[in-house]
């Protein structure tokens, strides 16, 4: 086995093992799960580990160099209009290629699928062009974010209550495993050409601005489409009795994901081929490596999405329903927080983000610190989502104050951490959230007799929100530690300087005495 692939699979195993262990413990101690369903879950977990390993290596070999190369190349072009058109086109192409967008389209049947997909794609394209414009002209990210989120909050007052949570969830799922590696790498490429002191901090923020586009697009659609007919169909549990049934279930489901991921990957491959023909940026060996990377990405996404959707989704819904139906239903909050703490580690795009943050900051912010910070943030968000299910608190009571806190922090935190934080929000709400946490919330909501549209939806939006606050608080702590180190270094310098002066004074006295 390729040593690098083995390393990625082991990393994936360490990320997926905790959530698998939690589900096993719950099935033993609190919520008995039928053996066939548990075998489906464990098979899905194995596919998740292998798929995530392939995807991470593939993204590193293909998506990252392609995104960075395009970013560097368009930075050298002096035609601003051409740069923005390229950014817009890439945003549209990459969003249509996003597998999570298909999940979104199915969850909102009151809007025609093509209308929703193209509207969201245009929204991402427009805001990716805006993000590129910001990097080129060095506009402060926090200023743009405050303006845009103010617009979001104002528009939200004109949206039907049944549609609001779905709209905010929509923004979270569109920045998924295909979009994030490419867009983040493009940001690094754009900023690297500048070479000034703010280049590293400005390389972040593309995902943050791109994830606002879908929210705005779906909120605007909510003004024209009414979601009364919107319904969520829970994942049905497959009837399996033998190991052959399990294998058969996954094999029958596999062709759909083979086709879905192929449709997702082909436009990106076409972009690479056109880019290579026009620029000849990559040597033959590099080009082969990128192609192999696309193959790894394809295999990884097929295995990952099949494992998550077939093996994980039904278990999440079952656990939510069973826990909320029990007399100890309030345990749903701490259990949800525990699941949230570990499940974010299994998001494939999170690992891409964390390693990129570590590289750009020269290990000043380690991948381990980012993992811990995001885990705490997502744990809080899932706890709040479960509290909403049990108490029916309106989503706007949490979303609006949360964004206000995040935007206030953005004015006092270093710009680099603002970009990292808002990128993290878009990345954290990926396929694991939509296929396990959302069914968990929906199952619990059905058990307590709540309104699925207003009470269950919103978990993805909260998962996208809390990292904004958690990472910026980590940034404040980083600034505090840095100031302490600076003070210690200053004191040491003063002390050494005083010792040198004393030494010079004694030498002068000795010389004077000898004369």
C-alpha positions in Angstrom: 0.0 0.0 0.0 1.1 3.5 -0.7 2.7 4.8 2.5 1.0 8.2 2.2 -2.4 6.5 1.6 -1.8 4.3 4.7 -1.0 7.4 6.7 -4.2 9.1 5.6 -6.3 6.0 6.3 -4.9 5.7 9.8 -5.7 9.4 10.4 -9.2 8.7 9.2 -9.5 5.7 11.5 -8.5 7.9 14.5 -11.2 10.4 13.5 -14.1 7.9 12.9 -13.3 5.4 15.7 -14.6 7.6 18.6 -18.1 8.2 17.0 -18.3 4.5 16.1 -17.5 3.7 19.8 -20.1 6.1 21.1 -22.9 4.6 18.9 -21.9 1.1 20.0 -22.0 2.1 23.7 -25.4 3.7 23.3 -26.7 0.6 21.6 -25.5 -1.5 24.5 -26.4 0.7 27.5 -29.4 2.8 26.4 -30.9 2.1 23.0 -30.7 -1.5 21.8 -30.1 -1.6 18.0 -31.0 -4.6 15.9 -27.9 -6.7 14.9 -28.5 -6.3 11.2 -28.7 -2.5 11.4 -25.6 -2.4 13.6 -23.7 -4.5 11.0 -24.8 -2.0 8.4 -23.5 0.8 10.6 -20.1 -0.8 11.1 -19.8 -1.6 7.4 -20.5 2.0 6.7 -17.9 3.0 9.2 -15.2 0.9 7.4 -16.2 2.5 4.1 -16.0 5.9 5.7 -12.5 5.3 7.0 -11.1 4.0 3.7 -13.0 6.6 1.6 -11.9 9.5 3.8 -8.3 8.3 3.5 -8.5 8.2 -0.3 -10.2 11.5 -0.5 -7.7 13.4 1.7 -4.8 12.0 -0.3 -6.6 12.8 -3.6 -7.5 16.3 -2.6 -3.8 16.9 -1.6 -2.6 15.6 -5.0 -5.2 17.2 -7.3 -7.7 19.8 -5.8 -5.1 21.7 -3.8 -2.4 22.2 -6.6 -5.1 23.0 -9.1 -6.8 25.6 -6.9 -3.5 27.2 -6.0 -2.3 27.2 -9.6 -5.4 28.9 -10.8 -5.2 31.4 -7.9 -1.5 32.3 -8.8 -2.3 32.5 -12.5 -5.3 34.9 -12.3 -3.4 37.1 -9.9 -0.8 37.8 -12.6 -3.6 39.1 -14.9 -4.1 42.8 -14.7 -7.6 42.7 -16.2 -9.9 42.9 -13.1 -13.1 42.0 -15.1 -11.5 38.9 -16.5 -10.3 37.8 -13.0 -13.8 38.3 -11.6 -15.4 36.4 -14.5 -13.0 33.5 -13.9 -13.8 33.5 -10.2 -17.5 33.6 -10.9 -17.3 30.7 -13.4 -15.2 28.6 -11.1 -17.7 29.2 -8.2 -20.6 28.1 -10.4 -18.8 25.0 -11.7 -17.4 23.8 -8.3 -20.9 24.3 -6.7 -22.7 22.3 -9.3 -20.1 19.6 -8.8 -20.8 19.5 -5.0 -22.5 16.2 -4.0 -24.1 17.9 -0.9 -26.1 20.2 -3.1 -28.1 17.2 -4.4 -29.0 16.3 -0.8 -30.1 19.9 -0.3 -32.3 19.8 -3.5 -34.1 16.7 -2.3 -34.8 18.2 1.2 -36.6 21.2 -0.3 -39.1 19.7 -2.7 -41.2 22.9 -2.8 -38.6 24.4 -5.0 -37.7 22.7 -8.3 -34.3 21.0 -8.1 -32.8 22.8 -11.1 -34.0 26.2 -9.9 -32.4 25.6 -6.5 -29.1 24.2 -7.8 -28.6 27.0 -10.3 -29.6 29.7 -7.9 -27.2 28.5 -5.2 -24.4 28.0 -7.8 -24.8 31.6 -9.1 -24.8 32.8 -5.4 -21.5 31.0 -4.7 -20.0 32.2 -8.0 -20.9 35.8 -7.3 -19.5 35.7 -3.7 -16.4 33.9 -4.8 -15.7 36.7 -7.3 -16.3 39.2 -4.4 -13.9 37.2 -2.2 -11.2 37.4 -5.0 -11.9 41.1 -5.3 -11.3 41.5 -1.5 -8.0 39.7 -1.6 -6.7 41.7 -4.6 -7.7 45.1 -3.1 -6.8 44.1 0.5 -10.3 45.0 1.9 -10.7 44.0 5.5 -12.7 40.8 5.8 -14.6 41.7 9.0 -16.0 44.8 7.3 -17.5 42.9 4.4 -18.8 40.2 6.8 -20.6 42.7 9.0 -22.4 44.2 6.0 -23.4 40.9 4.4 -24.6 39.3 7.6 -26.6 42.5 8.4 -28.3 42.0 5.0 -28.9 38.3 5.9 -30.5 39.2 9.2 -32.7 41.9 7.6 -33.9 39.5 4.8 -34.6 36.8 7.3 -37.5 38.8 8.8 -39.3 38.6 5.5 -39.0 34.8 5.2 -41.7 32.3 6.3 -40.9 30.8 9.7 -41.2 27.3 8.2 -38.5 28.1 5.6 -35.9 30.0 7.7 -34.1 27.0 9.3 -33.9 25.2 6.0 -32.4 28.4 4.3 -29.6 28.6 6.9 -29.0 24.9 6.7 -28.7 25.2 3.0 -25.8 27.6 3.3 -23.9 25.1 5.4 -24.1 22.1 3.2 -23.0 23.7 -0.1 -19.4 24.2 1.1 -18.6 20.5 1.2 -15.8 18.1 0.3 -15.5 19.2 -3.4 -15.7 22.9 -2.8 -13.5 23.5 0.2 -10.1 22.1 -0.9 -10.3 23.9 -4.2 -11.5 27.3 -2.9 -9.1 27.3 0.0 -6.1 26.5 -2.2 -7.2 29.2 -4.6 -7.1 31.7 -1.8 -3.5 30.7 -0.9 -2.5 31.0 -4.6 -4.1 34.5 -4.9 -2.5 35.8 -1.7 1.0 34.2 -2.4 1.6 36.5 -5.4 1.3 39.6 -3.2 4.0 38.6 -0.8 3.1 41.4 1.8 2.7 41.0 5.5 -1.1 40.5 5.3 -0.9 37.9 2.5 -1.2 34.9 4.9 -4.3 36.2 6.7 -5.9 37.3 3.4 -5.6 33.7 2.0 -8.5 32.8 4.3 -12.0 34.0 3.9 -13.0 32.6 0.4 -15.0 29.8 1.9 -16.5 32.2 4.4 -17.8 34.6 1.7 -18.7 31.8 -0.7 -20.9 30.2 2.0 -22.9 33.4 2.4 -24.0 33.2 -1.2 -26.2 30.0 -0.8 -27.9 31.4 2.3 -28.8 34.6 0.6 -29.9 32.8 -2.5 -32.2 30.4 -0.6 -33.5 33.2 1.6 -34.5 35.2 -1.5 -36.1 32.1 -3.1 -38.1 31.8 0.1 -39.7 35.1 -0.7 -41.1 33.5 -3.9 -41.6 29.9 -3.1 -43.8 28.8 -0.1 -42.6 25.7 1.8 -45.9 24.4 3.0 -45.5 21.3 1.0 -41.9 20.8 2.1 -41.4 17.5 3.9 -38.5 15.4 4.9 -38.5 11.7 4.2 -36.5 9.9 6.9 -34.0 7.3 5.9 -35.6 3.9 5.8 -33.8 1.1 7.7 -32.8 -1.7 5.3 -34.2 -5.2 6.2 -31.0 -7.2 6.5 -30.7 -10.6 8.1 -27.4 -12.1 6.8 -24.0 -10.8 5.8 -25.0 -11.4 2.2 -28.0 -9.0 2.7 -25.6 -6.3 4.0 -23.2 -6.7 1.0 -26.2 -6.7 -1.3 -27.6 -3.5 0.2 -24.3 -1.6 -0.3 -23.8 -3.0 -3.8 -27.3 -2.0 -4.9 -26.7 1.5 -3.5 -23.2 1.9 -5.0 -24.1 2.7 -8.7 -26.1 5.8 -7.7 -23.0 7.2 -5.9 -20.7 6.1 -8.7 -22.8 8.2 -11.1 -23.3 11.1 -8.7 -19.6 11.5 -7.9 -18.6 11.1 -11.6 -20.9 14.0 -12.5 -19.3 16.0 -9.6 -15.7 15.2 -10.6 -15.8 15.5 -14.4 -16.3 19.3 -14.5 -13.2 19.8 -12.3 -11.2 17.4 -14.5 -12.3 19.5 -17.5 -11.2 22.7 -15.8 -7.8 21.1 -15.1 -7.4 20.0 -18.7 -8.3 23.4 -20.1 -6.1 25.2 -17.6 -3.2 23.0 -18.4 -3.6 23.5 -22.2 -3.8 27.3 -21.8 -0.9 27.8 -19.3 1.3 24.6 -19.4 1.8 25.2 -15.7 2.4 21.6 -14.7 5.2 19.4 -16.0 4.3 15.9 -17.3 5.1 14.2 -14.0 3.1 16.8 -12.1 0.1 16.5 -14.4 0.1 12.7 -14.0 0.1 13.2 -10.2 -2.9 15.5 -10.5 -4.8 12.9 -12.6 -4.0 10.1 -10.1 -5.2 12.5 -7.4 -8.5 12.9 -9.2 -8.9 9.1 -9.3 -8.2 8.9 -5.6 -10.7 11.7 -4.9 -13.3 9.9 -7.0 -12.8 6.6 -5.2 -12.8 8.2 -1.8 -16.0 10.2 -2.3 -17.9 7.2 -3.7 -16.9 5.1 -0.7 -17.4 7.9 1.8 -20.9 9.0 0.6 -22.1 5.4 0.2 -20.9 4.5 3.7 -22.4 7.6 5.3 -25.7 7.5 3.5 -26.4 3.8 3.6 -24.8 2.9 6.9 -25.0 6.0 9.1 -28.2 8.0 8.3 -30.8 5.4 9.4 -28.9 4.8 12.7 -28.8 8.5 13.5 -32.6 8.8 12.9 -33.3 5.7 15.0 -31.1 6.9 18.0 -32.8 10.3 18.0 -36.3 8.8 18.0 -35.5 6.2 20.7 -33.7 8.6 23.1 -36.4 11.3 22.7 -39.2 8.7 23.3 -37.7 7.6 26.6 -38.5 9.1 30.1 -34.9 10.4 30.2 -35.2 12.3 27.0 -33.2 15.3 28.4 -30.1 13.0 28.1 -30.5 13.8 24.4 -28.6 17.1 25.0 -25.4 15.7 26.6 -25.5 12.7 24.2 -25.8 15.1 21.3 -22.9 17.2 22.5 -20.7 14.1 22.9 -21.6 13.0 19.4 -21.0 16.5 18.0 -17.6 16.7 19.7 -16.3 13.7 17.9 -18.3 13.7 14.6 -16.7 16.9 13.3 -13.3 15.1 13.3 -14.8 12.7 10.7 -15.6 15.5 8.2 -13.1 15.1 5.3 -12.9 18.8 4.5 -12.1 19.6 8.1 -8.8 17.8 8.0 -7.9 19.6 4.7 -8.7 23.0 6.5 -6.8 22.1 9.6 -3.6 21.1 7.8 -3.8 24.1 5.6 -4.1 26.4 8.7 -1.1 24.6 10.2 1.0 25.2 7.0 0.0 28.8 6.4 0.6 29.8 10.1 3.9 27.8 10.2 2.5 25.6 13.0 1.6 28.6 15.2 -1.9 27.2 15.0 -1.6 23.4 15.0 -4.0 21.0 13.3 -4.5 19.4 16.8 -5.5 22.8 18.3 -7.9 23.5 15.5 -9.5 20.0 15.9 -10.0 20.6 19.6 -11.5 24.0 19.1 -13.9 23.0 16.3 -14.9 19.9 18.4 -15.9 22.1 21.3 -17.8 24.5 19.0 -19.7 21.8 17.3 -20.5 20.1 20.6 -22.1 23.3 21.8 -24.1 23.7 18.5 -25.5 20.1 18.7 -26.4 20.6 22.3 -28.3 23.8 21.3 -30.0 22.0 18.4 -31.2 19.2 20.8 -32.4 21.8 23.2 -34.4 23.4 20.4 -36.0 20.1 19.5 -37.1 19.5 23.1 -38.2 23.1 23.9 -39.2 24.4 20.4 -37.1 27.6 20.7 -37.2 29.5 17.4 -34.0 29.3 15.4 -33.7 33.1 15.1 -33.3 33.4 18.8 -30.0 31.5 18.5 -28.8 32.4 15.0 -29.1 36.2 15.2 -27.3 36.7 18.6 -24.7 34.1 17.6 -23.8 36.0 14.4 -23.8 39.3 16.3 -21.3 37.9 18.8 -19.1 36.5 16.0 -19.1 39.8 14.1 -18.3 41.8 17.2 -15.3 39.4 17.8 -14.2 39.9 14.2 -13.4 43.6 15.0 -11.0 42.7 17.9 -9.4 39.5 16.7 -6.4 39.4 14.3 -7.6 39.3 10.6 -6.0 35.9 10.1 -8.2 34.3 12.8 -11.3 36.0 11.4 -10.7 34.3 8.0 -9.9 31.0 9.6 -13.0 31.2 11.8 -15.5 32.0 9.1 -14.0 29.4 6.8 -14.3 26.8 9.6 -18.0 27.5 9.8 -18.6 26.6 6.2 -16.3 23.5 6.4 -17.7 22.0 9.7 -21.2 21.5 8.3 -20.4 18.7 5.8 -21.8 15.3 4.8 -21.4 13.8 8.3 -23.6 16.6 9.7 -26.3 16.2 7.0 -26.4 12.4 7.1 -26.1 11.8 10.9 -26.7 14.9 13.0 -29.7 16.0 10.9 -31.4 12.6 11.0 -30.7 12.5 14.8 -32.5 15.8 15.2 -35.3 14.8 12.9 -35.9 11.5 14.7 -36.0 13.2 18.0 -38.4 15.9 16.7 -40.8 13.2 15.5 -40.7 11.4 18.8 -41.7 14.6 20.8 -44.3 15.5 18.3 -42.6 18.7 17.1 -42.8 20.6 13.8 -40.0 19.1 11.7 -39.6 22.3 9.6 -39.2 24.7 12.5 -37.8 22.6 15.3 -35.6 19.9 13.6 -34.0 21.8 10.7 -31.4 24.3 11.9 -28.8 21.8 13.3 -26.6 22.4 10.2 -27.0 26.2 10.6 -25.9 26.0 14.3 -23.0 23.7 13.4 -21.9 26.3 10.9 -22.3 29.1 13.5 -20.5 28.0 16.6 -17.0 27.5 15.0 -17.1 31.2 14.1 -17.1 32.1 17.8 -14.9 29.2 19.1 -12.0 29.8 16.6 -12.1 33.6 17.3 -11.9 33.0 21.0 -8.9 30.7 20.3 -7.5 33.7 18.4 -7.9 36.0 21.4 -6.1 33.4 23.6 -3.4 33.2 20.9 -3.0 37.0 21.0 -2.8 36.9 24.8 -0.1 34.2 24.8 1.8 36.1 22.2 1.7 39.3 24.2 2.9 37.4 27.3 5.8 36.0 25.3 6.6 39.4 23.9 6.6 40.9 27.4 8.9 38.1 28.7 11.3 38.6 25.7 11.3 42.4 26.4 12.1 41.8 30.1 14.8 39.4 29.1 16.3 41.9 26.7 16.2 44.7 29.3 17.8 42.4 31.8 20.6 41.4 29.4 21.1 45.1 28.5 21.4 46.1 32.1 23.9 43.3 32.7 26.0 44.5 29.7 25.9 48.0 31.0 27.1 46.8 34.5 29.8 44.7 32.8 31.0 47.7 30.7 31.0 50.0 33.7 33.1 47.5 35.7 35.6 47.2 32.7 35.9 51.0 32.6 36.6 51.1 36.3 39.2 48.3 36.0 40.9 50.2 33.2 40.9 53.4 35.1 42.4 51.7 38.1 45.2 50.2 36.1 46.1 53.6 34.6 
